[in-house]
Amino acid sequence: MANILVIGGGPAGLTAAIFASRNNHQVTIIERNSSCGKKLLLTGNGKCNFWNEEESISHFHSNTSDVLEKIITKENLEQTKKFLQKIGLIPYIKNGYYYPFSNQSFTVKQALLIECQKRNITIRTGEKVENIKKQENKFYVTTDTLDYVFDKIILATGSKAYPKTGSDGSGYILANSLGHTITNVTPSLVQLLLDFPDLKKWSGIRTQARVSLLDKDQKIAEQTGELQLTDYGASGICIFNLSRYVNRSDSKDLTLEINFLPFVETDTLTFLEKQNELVENRSIGELLECIIHYKLVEILLNLGKMSYNSKWPELKPQEKKKMVEILTEMQIKITGTKGFEHSQVCAGGIPLSEINPITLESTIVKNLFIAGELLDIDGDCGGYNLMTSFLTGALAGKGASEEVD
């Protein structure tokens, strides 16, 4: 029987503890917050989108894609989903997004904690691990309260994202002190800051759009979905999914290209010509107000230096071309993101090349296992980061449980 410590009581840590407790191992969780799952409660605006029907590996990202493919496998995803079912979670599925049927993140947290309680897992909250030393086959752990000795450790402290929930990056320091390297850690799933004169005018607008990240003329990434326009720039799931590339780029020439007519599959100029023929006796302003948000119409017409009352047939060919470009290829300079304080997760972290992809045991320190956001894995919006937390927690816990000396 091994004495196993899990550092961090988030979804990855709680899952790891449950799996590590199998084979009658003694498991302790040390969580720096006053309770476990603090960040989990905020997930999905308190509704907790914990899984996604679309399980393609394309929704997961890492600097070491070949190792990532050995972790995010169909088998591992299926086993993790079965685990969530076995602890009592019943999903409500909306557009492929899985939520607890209660529509409350508390349900997910409680399901994990009840399982921990059933397995006699010790949970120590309000305690922070400050130092770890390994001597021979033992880990000597110092917290701000006590000293401990453990046979194995699972690091699951979380990243630097949203530090108000206790994610201060201390896990990186602990991992580094044990010999691990840390790749460039940047905010991901975060809002973009834009340089645009009409930010206050468009603040509060929500609209469907296709957004692309451009480095000069090269398209880096593209997303379609609800775009939320704000007084600092832009937000929304489609923006969050672009943000990882913004923060991981060294370029100073990044721009956001917006297509406000993503549903148009044919030539946009032809679409507007036909729309004008279909809807009789409308000004260009009235025509556009039937398609896009009325506040946007004024902003876009001003950009094109066109009158609201002008009729489409009255516009010159170059004016029509300009209007099409503004509607479908509007480009705005990106000045940055809202940073770690507002990001949901981080990109970068402990390289996957430094862990065993089957057990998530460190290849540098024997009997050290790593799970969750500390790893160089980040996912798109839509439950993918919680999927990663549960999956890596399960692998690390199972690895710690079965890899017995």
N, C-alpha and C positions, 0 to 999 in steps of 0.2 A: 504493500500500500504506500503510495506516494503522498507527500504533503505539497499541494499545488497552490500557488498564489496567482490570482488574476488581478491585474492592476487596471482598474477602470470598470465602472458599472453601467456602461451604455449597452446598446443592443448587441454589439460584438462581444463585450465582456461577459454579459449575462448568459448569452448563448454558449460561449466558450466554457464557462463554469459548469453549465448543465451537462455538456458532453464530457468534460474532464472528470466529473463526479462519478461517472460510470466505472465499474470495476472496484467500487468501494473506496476510491481515493478520497482523501480529506482535502476539501477545496475551500479557500478563503478569497473573498473579493474585498479589495480595498478601493474605496471610492472617495475622492476628495470633496465632492459636494455633500450636502446634508441628506440627500436621497439619491437613489439610482435613477437613471433614465431621464434626467432633466431635459436634455436636448431632444430626446425622443418625444416628449410631451408637446414640443413645439412643431414637430414635423407635419408638413401638409396643413399648416394653419390649425393645428390641433386635431386634425382628422386622420393623420398618419397613413399616407400612401406607402404601403410597405412592400408592394410587389408589382410586377407588370406582366401582362399577358404576353407581350413581345419580348422574348428572352434572348434575342440575338446578341452575340458578343460585340457587335458594332456599337452597342450602347455603353460599353465599358472601355476605359482608356488607361494606358500605362506606357512608360518608356521602354518596357520589356515585354513586347506583345507575345513573343513565343512562350514565355513563362505564363503570362496571363491566360493563354489558351488552355493551359494545363490546370488552371484553377477554376475558371468560369467554364465548366463543362456541363453538358446536358444532364449527366448523371448527378453531379454535385448540386445543380439547381433543383432537380427533382427530389433528391433526398432532403434538401433544405426546406422545400415547400411542404413535404410530408411532416417534417419536424414541427413546422408552424401549425399544421393541422392537429398534430398530436398534443400540442399544449393548449388546444381549445379554440384557436382562431378560426372564425368563419368569415370569409371575405364577402364584401359587397363590391361588385365589379362594375365600374363605369368607364366606358371608352378604353377598356383594357387596363385601367388603373385599379389595383386592389386596395380596398380600405377595410378596416374591421367593420363588421355589420353594425356595431354600435355607433359608427362614425366618430369615435373618440380615440385618440392616441393612448389614453389611460388604459384602454382595454388591452393593448399590445404590451404595455409595460407591466400590467398586472398579471397577464398570462405568463410572462417570463419570471416574475418574482414569485408567483405561486409555485412554479416548477422548481425554482431554487430552494424554496422553503421545504417542499416535499423531499428534496434530495439532501436536506440538512447542510446546505451550503452556508458557511458563515459570511455575513456581510458586515463590513466595518465602514461606516460612512463618516464624513467630516474628518478624514485622515488623508494626508498627502505623502506619497512615497518620495523621499528626497535623495536616496542613494541606494545603489545595488552593487554589491561586490561578490564575485564568485571565487571561492577557494575550494580546490579539489572538486568534489561533486555537490557542493552546497551553495545556495545563494543566501547571502547575508543582506537583509533588507532593513534600511533605516527609514522610518517615517518621522513626521513632526511630533509623534506621540510615543512610539515604541520601537524596539528592535525585534526582528524576526529572523528565523531560519527556515528556508524552504528547499525542497528537492527540485522543483520545477517552477518556472514563471511563464505566464502568458501576458504579454504586453498588449493592452487594448485601451489605451488612454484617450484615443481620438486625436484629432489634428489641431490646427490653430484656428479653425473656422468657428466663427461666432463665439468669441472668448467669454461672453457674458454667461455662457452655460458651463464654464469651467475648462473649456478647451484652450489651454494656454501654451500648447506645444511642449510641455514638459516631457512627454513620452519620447520625443525626438532626442532630447538631452540624455535621457536614461539609456536609450538604444545606442546613442553615439558613445556614451561612457563605457559600454560593453563591447565596443569595437565596430559597430555598424556605421556605414556611411549614410548620409541623408541627401537625396537629390533635391534640386531646387523646389521648394515648397511655395506654391502660389494659390491665391484664392480661386475658387471655381464655383459655378452656379451663383453668380452675383450680378448686380445691376451695372450697366455701363454709363459712364459719364461722357456727354457729348458737347461739342462746341457748335452751338446753333442759336441764333438770335431770338428765335420764337419759342424757347423752352417754356416760358411762363404761359404763353398763349395756348400751347398744346397740352399742358399739364392736365392730367385726368382723363385723357382720351384713351379708350381701349378699342382696338381695331384688329381684324384679321390681316396678316401681312406675311410676305416672304422676306426674310432678312438675311443678308449675306455679309460676311466679314471679308474685306478686301485689303490686301497689302499692295499698295499702288494699284496696278491693274489685275493682280492675281487674286482669284477667289480662294480663300482658305477654308471656309466652311459656310454652310447654308442651312437655315431652319425655316419652317413654316408654322405659324400658330398665332395666338393672341399676343399682340404687341401692346404693351402699356407705356404710354408716353408720360413723362414726368418733368418736373421743373429742373432736374439735374441731367436728364437724358432719357434712358429707356430701361424698361424692365419687362418681365414676363418670361414664361418658360423658354420661348424661342431665343430670347436674349441670354438667359442663364446658360443655355447650351453653347452659345458662342463665346462666353466669357473666359472659359479655360484657355482658349487659343489667344485671346487678347493678353492675358496675364503671362502667358508663356512665350510671348513674342518679344524680340528685341527691337522690332521695327518702330519707328516714330511716324510712319505714314499709314497707319491703320484707319480705315473708314468703314462706316456702316452703310450699306446700301439697302434701301427699303423699296419693296414693291407693294403698293397699296391695293393692287388688283391681282392677287395671287390665283384667283379662280379663273382668270382669262387664259384659256389654253391656245387660242389662236393669236394672230397678230393684234396687238392692242389698238393700233390705229384703226384697223378694220372693225374691231369690236365697238369703238366709240362712234364710228361712222354709222354702223347699223343701229346702235342705241339711239342716235340722234334721229334716224329715220323712223324708228319705232315709237319714240316718245315725241309727239309733235309739239311745236311751238313752245320750246323751253330754251331758256338762256343756258350758257355753259355752266353757270353756277347752279342753276336749278337741276340741270342734268346730272352733275356730279353729286349733289346733295341726295339724290335717290340711290347713290351707290356707296358713298363713303361718309364718314362722320362730318356733320355740317361745319364743325370748327376747323377741321382739316381743309375743307374747301377754300375758306378764306386765306389760310396760310399758303396753300399750294398755288392759288391764283396770284397771290402777291409775289411769290417767288418767280412765277412766269411773267409777271407784269401784265396780267390780263384782267379785263373788267368782268365782274360777276355777270353783268347784263349782256355781254357779247353773245352772239349766236354762233354755234359751231361752224356753219357754212361761211360765216364772215371771217373766220380766222385764216390767216395766210398759211401756206404749207409749212413754213419754218416754225410758226407759232403752234401748229398742231403737233409737230415733231417735238417741240419743247415741252408741251403739255404731257405727251406720252412719256418723255424722259423723267419728268418730275413725278408722275404717277407711279412709274415702274422702276426707275433707276435713281431715286433720290439719294445722294451721297452726303454723309455728314462725318466730319472728323471725330474720331474717338480720342478722348484725352486721358482715359483711365477707367478704373472700376471703383466700386464702393469699398473694396478692400476686405480684409479678414473679418472686420467687425460685422459685416453684413453677409458674408458668404456662407452658403449652406455646407460646403465641404471644401477640401483642398485637393489640388493636383500635386503630384510629386510625393516624396517621402522615402521610406526605406525601400531600396531597389529589390525587385522580385528575384534578381539574380543571387541575392544573399539569403534566400529561404528555400526550403524544400517545398515544391508546389503541392506535394501530396499531403504532408503533415503540417506545413507552415512552421516547421522547426528551423531555427537559425542555422545556417551553415557555418557560422562563425563561433557561436556559443552553444554548446550542447545543452539540451533541456530548456532552452529559451525558445518560446513560440510567440509569434506576432500575428495580430488580427486587427481587422477594421481599418479605420482611416489612416493609421500610421503607415500602412503599406502604400506603395506607389500604384494605387488603383483609384480611379474616380469614375463615376458614372453620370449619365445624362439625368435630367429631371424625369420623374415618373416612377420613383420607387427603386431605381437602380442602385443607389448608394446604400439603402437599407438592405437590399438583396445581397450586396457585397458584405455588409456587416454580419448578417446572419450566416451567410455561407462561409466566410473566413473564420468566424467565431466557431462554427461547427467543426471545420477542418482542424483548427488549432486545438480545440478542446479534445477532439477525438485523438489527435496526434499525441497530446500530453497524456491522455488516458492509456493509450495502447502501447506507446513507446516506453515500456518499463524496462529498466536496467535488469 
